[in-house]
């Protein structure tokens, strides 16, 4: 099927309309990029390309997906990542805390953020220079429809782009789910529609509130003059400083210290070593180990600890409903 | 419009009926070509980024779309052996690999070419270790220059398809008969989707290739021959001369095959492609995907009036020296960009070869600059190409080269930066809380560990820090973390390549609070053997205090015990004082869930797909615990995190045995929510079900005496295999009636192994 007239609203020097998705492994940005590009090339008739950033990372780490569209008669000769996106989609707002996700966003860029915030709050959160900001609570939609955020974001991207044909995208979503996951087609199309319709937007002029963030490759502090020989890492255990909260997909465990018996089983099952223990005394005054708190910075929300806890001291909750002070303290009482 | 031929234009406009337009990646195109050719056999071993080729082929195979028999090797060396044997037996053979995989198979490559058996190998170019890096550069393919294989290059997914079809035709040509590599850029080409075209009817491909002409067949009973004799100096040099003659023939024949293919497809290739070189004063010589970026920049610079051009070969063995000489004859300066370095050779291999080619042309006065770029998959942006052109233009203008050889894209670093210590080293005292008491019963000779109290054991400092990048719910870290609660004192660890390793040590961060070594997973056990023996020898020489004690623990996935089994068994035979801990997640999860030898029968992986024909893995799971028990090492155990007290107890015993007697082997079943497809929170339930259906019995073997530690039948916990299978997406299909035979066969084998183990438990002599 070839749909619509072939027209890109804006292109760069090389003739491309460029899309960048900033995401977390597991949220489906790679697949979203694929569906988007296939819809544009095979269903709408553009030429284009699609790829994702790859590393050794697993589910839960920063991933970027890129889509380029151009006129059908232009040859794609660029392999490098999109540095100045016409459209930027941020799949998880926590990413903005740890990665420069808004690099290259200009006054006429479109930015889509998966958030419960309104566009004014979201702009301040992102420290966005300018552009048209679209907010969509894709996490909420995905939890409600039992799907993933990527389809909701595809709906939002489609609407915000102003040129992508929703029918072309929905056709490609259905094709990708295919026979293997046929039962998922309907909820995903519904998720797409909700993403398409539930976006809220606001245009921000470059009013000087936040500076333009240019794309840069030269932020490395460790180079050939000071990299320890042979690639050795001299500071043992340094990953403890990493913030992995963006790896969570909407759910967190909450520790109720009143119910906790400090039995120690959560510490056995936790893959991310989030539990902090301290020396204390038990009810009889005997010295023992006491579970102090959960370090949420390290927690990926797998909920293994909730599964193992026999005392209901650890329970699962939707993260957006949990009081922020609990996350800061690491427990409730 | 940048359309090169009328035919091409017609194809673009959909006016041809013999090609399908699609949107595919390089790896997909490699697989499509292989499926259309319908090779007899693919011997392979998964390695990123080439793995997808086998995955796509397996998926197509599961749906009955081709007949290629996919044989997983025990490593790339084994895979190359499978391929070699298969080519001698008279069929068409295919393989795909990358980086270390190419190097590990390399011993076999000159055998393949020297005994003259054609086949096609796709090298999906990736950086060679170490340090480990999985992304794309050309450090691997340049190692293959001297193997006697023809090497074709494919710069984009379309070329991957086209070159794969032409490669086989070249390989099998009667005057050539050499194996052929098709090399394309890892990730940039392998994983980037582009609009492509392929023949709608595979018959077109078959007609182009013609029938295979079998020579020197190892299974022709009417014609007994000796393949691969011992050959002394009077003769060997002549065999090599023949190989050289075959390369000369290839040099003549490749352009003809390119032409025949262009007539068929509308896509024209030259051995050396030139872009705006006719009047160019500054030329960039660059390979594969980066050449596209360079072409883009040529147009930009031409608009500014700069006379620049690009040259990129589509074949580097045979090296198209004449065409290169011709392409740069009038260039004042040529910058050769190498995506690898021949360290100490003052340039990458292409620099050295281009310089050599130009030396033979007395008319040529081009100045040559060599620049190393894009190592480790560092992205190549238009600005990088522009910088290269500027350097070449400067040289052309000035008539001299200021800096003949250099790196671009490197960072000097911030001199004020220092690695901040986040913690003090773990002391022997703090890591010896004395909670567990280990002793040997002098009567039975058995070692016992008592006092396993998990709450108290939270006092044991973590040898692995939070902040690693494993998937939510990963089983590796509960397993290894719990195991380490049972190990007191200093620990040094070596981890094989695998999920656990890559997620803990992404530079410049590490999750290890103790000293950690990585080596590639063919060789970790041997490496740690070396560490252990050096430690002991230095203690003996008084260089390290004699009373100091380090427990050496090697951690491997089940994949590392497939490819690395030989060195691990060697370590067992030598009985070094160390522990090997295998986390078995039943597949190559780090590379994307390919089957391992530990994957159980019928289980679905990305190389044992379910489909019309595909029924999951075709053979039974490897039993590594019994393999090591057969080496008669002092202590072997199996454990699961859901029975954590048992796991900690075995860890404490393992430490005792490693200290006093020698090698310990332990195997833990490790949940992989991502690829087993179960909820992140249910890892313990799933591995316990594997125990309760007797698939993964919990036992230990001390001095050859087997003790089952948990008998599901006695505890009234025994469940059928389906009780385990229903918990995972990868086994859901096994619940369907049409898979009953496979489930029955699985249960028969599990029962047989369990009964045998019970007999061993009951009889100390077994």
Interface residues (C-beta under 8 A of the other chain):
Chain A: X13 X14 X25 X26 X34 X37 X38 X41 X42 X47 X48 X49 X50 X51 X52 X54 X55 X56 X57 X58 X59 X60 X61 X72 X73 X74 X75 X76 X77 X78 X79 X80 X81 X83 X217 X218 X220 X221 X222 X223 X224 X225 X226 X227 X228 X230 X231 X233 X234 X235 X236 X237 X238 X239 X240 X241 X242 X244 X247 X248 X249 X262 X263 X264 X265 X267 X268 X269 X270 X271 X272 X273 X274 X275 X277 X279 X288 X289 X291 X295 X297 X298 X300 X301 X302 X303 X304 X306 X307 X308
Chain B: X1 X2 X3 X12 X21 X22 X23 X25 X49 X130 X131 X132 X134 X135 X185 X187 X188 X189 X191 X192 X193 X194 X195 X289 X290 X292 X293 X295 X296 X300 X379 X380 X381 X382 X410 X411 X412 X413 X414 X415 X417 X419 X420 X421 X422 X423 X425 X453 X454 X455 X456 X457 X458 X459 X462 X464 X465 X466 X467 X468 X469 X470 X471 X472 X473 X474 X475 X476 X477 X478 X481 X482 X499 X502 X503 X504 X505 X506 X507 X508 X509 X510 X511 X512 X513 X514 X515 X641 X644 X673 X674 X680 X681 X682 X683 X684 X685
